Amino acid sequence: MRSPKLAALELKRFGRGKLPRAALVAILLLPLLYGALYLWSFWDPYGRLEKLPVALVNEDKGATADGKKITAGDDLTKNLRESKVFDWHEVGEDEARRGVENGTYYLSLTMPADFSSRIASSSGESPETGALRVRTNDANNYIVGQISRTVFAEVRTAASTKSSRSFLDKIFIKFSDLHDATEKAAKGADELKSGAAKAKKGSKDLSDGLSDAKKGSGELAGGLKRLDTGAADLETGARQVAGGTQVLADKVNGVAADVRPYLKDNGKAIGDSARLVADLSQGMRNSLDLIVKNGPTLRTGAHVAADEIAAVHQEQCRNKPQGGAGAPAAGEEGTPPGQDTVLPDAATVCAKLERAKVASADVAKVADDLGVLAKDSSGDLKRLDAQLKDLKTKAEALAERAPNLDEDLAYAVGKINDLNAGAHKVAAGAGTLHSGLTSAKSGSTELDSGVGRLKKGAGELDSGLYKLADGSTELATGLNDGVDKIPDYDKQTRDRRTEVMADPVKLASQSLHKAPNYGTGFAPYFIPLSLWVGAMVAYMLIQPLNRRALAAGASAWRIALAGWLPVAAIGVLQVAALMSVLHWAPGLGLEMARPAGTVAFLLLVTCCFAAIIQWLNARFGAAGRILVLALLMLQLTSAGGTYPVQTSPGFFNAIHPYLPMTYVVEALRRLITGGGLEPVWQGCAVLAAFTLGALALTAVSARRRQVWSLDRLHPELSL
């Protein structure tokens, strides 16, 4: 018989009477007790805080500050009652204390008699902190004490902010008053600065003028002294010049009388001679050009000719015997037959060739010198050419002026005579200048001494006014800077700044995938708890191993599946019932980000839980039920369903990654409130592994149960 059929037969047992049917219905609805009832009981506790009775004691007597009445206690009482955070009851101090003690009130808030006066003291000389007194009793309820601490922290912040606004507003008003007073002082300092600056400028101008005068008088005295010395030197020099020009004039006049007739009679001849010199100079420059152009060519030709003559001499006079011994006979090659050749005397020819060779060698040497000269490596030809050019220019100029040389000489003699007469006049004037400068030098020395005394006094006056001007400038600058730095706020600006400074830090809270209420946040924790309990109770009524399959000797896997499938089917119905109530029941209304994914994942969860509980019951028998309960406790304490597992002791952190409910809680959070699906896929893989592993272990246990032993016949413990 196949496993599904065996599972169906197991479920049919519950239809044979009223009590089995009631038991099956109880198993189906059991997860609602853990899932629906638990979540319903604290679905939104923070939304019902206004039902908590809390005692409010207002003993504040008020205060007066700057002519204004301050009633901080009454204002805070009014705001608290309007906020409806708690069910406030205004009572006296004694009644509040007794109520918190006996549980009538969960807590009490007291505003002392000096609450307003302490707040008003913030603007006085001895500021004090206003204190609110909160009384709690954890014996009534520990969680309420925790909630009250959070709520009253906000109340204290609001009261402190209001007090700070009043205090800061007064500070800003004082700033404005200080700004106005400093601005008036700055204007007076500016006027003082302006007058001191004018006085300083006048004293500086006086000091600078006297400094310039002292400098000028000193320079005048020094200059006159130098001028006097120079005038003495000028007088001496002028007299020497006059003597020299007299000697020159005498000599020139004597020579000119003799030379002028010669120049007048021979002017043409002098011009012709000068033109001849110019022509010769140009001819020599042309010859130099020929040397430069033809020198290398002539050198080469001279060497070629010398080499040829030397070769002829070698051939005719050295390689052949002299005296006709080497002459060819009649009929030999070179002499036609029948003719007699008459040769000159060899010695005579060789002597001439020898002289020609020597002469050609000398010519080659001369050609070498000419070639070197043509290269002009040392610049001699260039200098000679420049000198010839200069000579030509001067000769041409002389030729041009030659007819008028006597007139030029007469003009020059006249100028020399004029120079001599002027030199004598200069010598006389230099003597007069020297006498006048000697008198001026004495007066300038006395003037310089007087200006020096005036300059010293003006310098002392300028120094004093300089310090005064600097001081007034620093004072004016400091006050003006102070005016700019001291704020002067209008009412709108004061209010805005007071608001910011009284509460300078705002918390910009952003919640990703926010759970709308307390119950939604805890649903991922209580839903798997209820499914585990449902599977646990189901196996209290259904055998983990099908007895009929065991008796029939079926395979271990078939026996395991036959015992698992009925509870898995019941688990599917449990999931459907639980999620329907959580979603549609009044007062709950669980909203899921991924409804289909949530239901599908819970089906895998209930199948996994059923497989694990089946194996524990199949393997350990009656003790397995205790192990199932113990494993549930371990999972609840280490799954991180309430507080993060990191806040738990190390033992729970150690077992956290190895239990299936860890992955169920994390995956349900993402499926219900939203977020990435990585934990969901990881949870599916882990649960599938746990399911297959548990079924495999159950099959092993089924195989062992097919063999009967004394322990099975007489178990030590039976539940």
Long-range contacts (C-beta under 8 A, 24 or more apart in sequence): 1-548, 1-549, 1-552, 1-554, 2-558, 3-549, 3-558, 3-561, 3-562, 3-565, 4-565, 6-546, 6-548, 6-549, 6-554, 6-558, 6-562, 7-546, 7-561, 7-562, 7-564, 7-565, 7-566, 7-569, 9-548, 10-542, 10-543, 10-546, 10-562, 10-563, 10-566, 11-566, 11-569, 23-541, 24-570, 26-537, 27-534, 27-537, 27-538, 27-541, 27-570, 27-574, 28-534, 28-570, 28-573, 28-574, 28-577, 29-577, 30-530, 30-533, 30-534, 30-537, 30-574, 31-530, 31-531, 31-533, 31-534, 31-574, 31-577, 31-578, 32-530, 32-577, 32-578, 32-581, 33-530, 34-526, 34-529, 34-530, 34-533, 35-526, 35-527, 35-529, 35-530, 35-531, 35-578, 35-581, 35-582, 36-578, 36-581, 36-582, 36-585, 36-588, 38-526, 38-530, 39-519, 39-522, 39-523, 39-526, 39-582, 39-588, 39-590, 40-519, 40-585, 40-587, 40-588, 42-518, 42-519, 42-522, 43-517, 43-518, 43-519, 43-587, 43-588, 44-517, 44-518, 44-519, 45-518, 46-147, 46-517, 46-518, 47-517, 49-85, 49-86, 49-147, 49-151, 50-84, 50-85, 50-86, 50-87, 51-87, 52-86, 52-87, 52-106, 52-144, 53-86, 53-87, 53-89, 53-99, 53-104, 53-105, 53-106, 54-86, 54-87, 54-88, 54-89, 54-105, 54-106, 54-107, 54-108, 54-109, 54-148, 55-89, 55-91, 55-95, 55-96, 55-99, 55-100, 55-105, 55-107, 55-108, 55-109, 56-80, 56-81, 56-88, 56-89, 56-90, 56-91, 56-96, 56-108, 56-109, 57-90, 57-91, 57-92, 57-93, 57-96, 57-108, 57-109, 57-110, 57-111, 58-90, 58-111, 59-93, 59-110, 59-111, 59-112, 59-113, 59-115, 60-111, 60-112, 60-113, 60-114, 60-115, 60-116, 61-113, 61-114, 61-116, 61-117, 62-116, 63-114, 63-116, 63-117, 63-119, 63-120, 64-120, 65-120, 65-123, 65-124, 65-166, 66-123, 66-170, 70-116, 70-117, 70-119, 70-120, 71-116, 72-111, 72-115, 72-116, 72-119, 72-130, 72-159, 72-162, 72-163, 73-111, 73-115, 73-116, 75-162, 76-111, 76-155, 76-159, 77-111, 79-158, 80-109, 80-155, 85-151, 86-151, 96-135, 97-135, 100-135, 100-136, 100-137, 100-140, 101-137, 103-137, 103-139, 103-140, 106-136, 106-137, 106-140, 106-141, 106-144, 106-148, 107-134, 107-135, 107-136, 107-137, 107-144, 107-145, 107-148, 108-134, 108-135, 109-133, 109-134, 109-152, 109-155, 110-134, 110-135, 119-163, 119-166, 122-163, 122-164, 122-166, 122-167, 123-166, 123-167, 123-170, 127-167, 130-159, 130-163, 132-156, 132-159, 157-503, 161-502, 161-503, 162-502, 164-498, 164-501, 164-502, 164-503, 165-498, 165-499, 165-502, 168-497, 168-498, 168-501, 168-502, 169-494, 169-495, 169-498, 172-487, 172-489, 172-494, 172-497, 172-498, 173-494, 175-486, 175-487, 175-488, 175-489, 176-487, 176-488, 176-489, 178-486, 179-483, 179-486, 179-487, 179-488, 180-488, 182-479, 182-482, 182-483, 182-486, 183-483, 185-479, 186-476, 186-479, 186-480, 186-482, 186-483, 189-472, 189-475, 189-476, 189-479, 189-480, 190-476, 190-480, 192-472, 192-475, 192-476, 193-469, 193-472, 193-473, 193-475, 193-476, 196-465, 196-468, 196-469, 196-471, 196-472, 196-473, 197-469, 197-472, 197-473, 199-465, 199-468, 199-469, 200-462, 200-465, 200-466, 200-468, 200-469, 203-458, 203-461, 203-462, 203-465, 203-466, 204-462, 204-465, 204-466, 206-458, 206-461, 206-462, 207-455, 207-458, 207-459, 207-461, 207-462, 210-451, 210-454, 210-455, 210-458, 211-455, 211-458, 211-459, 213-451, 213-454, 213-455, 214-448, 214-451, 214-452, 214-454, 214-455, 217-444, 217-447, 217-448, 217-451, 217-452, 218-448, 218-452, 220-444, 220-447, 220-448, 221-441, 221-444, 221-445, 221-447, 221-448, 224-437, 224-440, 224-441, 224-444, 225-441, 227-437, 227-441, 228-434, 228-437, 228-438, 228-440, 228-441, 231-430, 231-433, 231-434, 231-437, 232-434, 234-430, 234-433, 234-434, 235-427, 235-430, 235-431, 235-433, 235-434, 237-430, 238-423, 238-426, 238-427, 238-429, 238-430, 239-427, 239-430, 241-423, 241-426, 241-427, 242-420, 242-423, 242-424, 242-426, 242-427, 244-423, 245-416, 245-419, 245-420, 245-423, 245-424, 246-420, 246-423, 246-424, 248-416, 248-419, 248-420, 249-416, 249-417, 249-419, 249-420, 252-412, 252-413, 252-416, 253-413, 253-417, 256-409, 256-410, 256-413, 259-409, 260-406, 260-409, 260-410, 261-406, 263-405, 263-406, 263-409, 264-405, 264-406, 267-402, 267-403, 267-404, 267-405, 267-406, 268-402, 268-403, 270-398, 270-399, 270-402, 270-405, 271-398, 271-399, 271-400, 271-402, 271-403, 272-399, 274-395, 274-396, 274-398, 274-399, 274-402, 275-395, 275-396, 275-399, 277-391, 277-392, 277-395, 278-391, 278-392, 278-395, 278-396, 278-399, 281-388, 281-389, 281-391, 281-392, 281-395, 282-388, 282-392, 284-388, 285-385, 285-388, 285-389, 285-392, 288-381, 288-384, 288-385, 288-388, 291-370, 291-373, 291-374, 291-381, 292-374, 292-376, 292-381, 293-374, 294-374, 295-367, 295-370, 295-371, 295-373, 295-374, 295-375, 296-371, 296-374, 298-367, 298-370, 298-371, 299-364, 299-367, 299-368, 299-370, 299-371, 301-367, 302-360, 302-363, 302-364, 302-366, 302-367, 303-364, 303-367, 305-360, 305-363, 305-364, 306-357, 306-360, 306-361, 306-363, 306-364, 309-353, 309-356, 309-357, 309-360, 310-357, 310-360, 310-361, 312-353, 313-350, 313-353, 313-354, 313-356, 313-357, 316-346, 316-349, 316-350, 316-353, 317-346, 317-349, 317-350, 317-353, 317-354, 320-346, 322-346, 322-347, 322-350, 323-347, 512-675, 513-593, 513-673, 513-674, 513-675, 514-673, 515-672, 515-673, 516-591, 519-588, 519-590, 520-590, 520-591, 520-672, 520-673, 521-673, 522-641, 522-642, 523-582, 523-590, 523-668, 523-672, 524-641, 524-664, 524-665, 524-666, 524-668, 524-669, 524-672, 525-639, 525-641, 525-642, 525-665, 526-641, 527-578, 527-582, 527-602, 527-668, 528-605, 528-609, 528-661, 528-664, 528-665, 528-668, 529-632, 529-636, 530-574, 530-578, 531-571, 531-574, 531-575, 531-578, 531-602, 531-605, 531-606, 531-609, 532-609, 532-613, 532-632, 532-635, 532-661, 533-632, 534-570, 534-571, 534-574, 534-606, 535-567, 535-570, 535-571, 535-606, 535-609, 535-610, 535-613, 536-613, 536-625, 536-628, 536-629, 536-632, 538-566, 538-567, 538-570, 538-571, 538-610, 539-567, 539-610, 539-613, 539-614, 539-617, 539-625, 539-628, 540-625, 542-566, 542-567, 544-613, 544-614, 544-615, 544-617, 544-618, 544-624, 544-698, 545-618, 545-698, 545-701, 545-702, 545-705, 550-702, 550-705, 550-706, 553-706, 556-699, 556-700, 556-702, 556-703, 556-706, 557-695, 557-699, 559-699, 559-702, 559-705, 560-614, 560-618, 560-695, 560-698, 560-699, 560-701, 560-702, 561-695, 563-614, 563-618, 563-698, 563-702, 564-610, 564-611, 564-614, 564-695, 564-698, 567-610, 567-613, 567-614, 568-606, 568-607, 568-610, 568-611, 571-603, 571-606, 571-607, 571-609, 571-610, 572-603, 572-606, 574-606, 575-599, 575-602, 575-603, 575-606, 590-672, 592-671, 592-672, 593-671, 593-672, 593-673, 593-674, 594-671, 594-672, 594-674, 597-671, 597-680, 598-668, 598-671, 598-672, 601-667, 601-668, 601-671, 601-680, 601-683, 601-684, 602-668, 604-684, 604-687, 604-688, 604-691, 605-664, 605-687, 607-691, 608-660, 608-687, 608-688, 608-690, 608-691, 608-694, 609-660, 611-690, 611-691, 611-694, 611-695, 611-698, 612-660, 612-690, 612-694, 614-694, 614-695, 614-698, 615-694, 615-695, 615-697, 615-698, 615-701, 618-698, 618-701, 618-702, 618-705, 619-697, 619-698, 619-701, 621-715, 621-717, 622-715, 622-717, 622-718, 622-719, 623-717, 625-719, 631-659, 634-659, 635-659, 635-660, 635-661, 635-662, 636-661, 638-662, 639-664, 639-665, 640-665, 640-666, 641-665, 660-686, 660-687, 660-690, 663-687
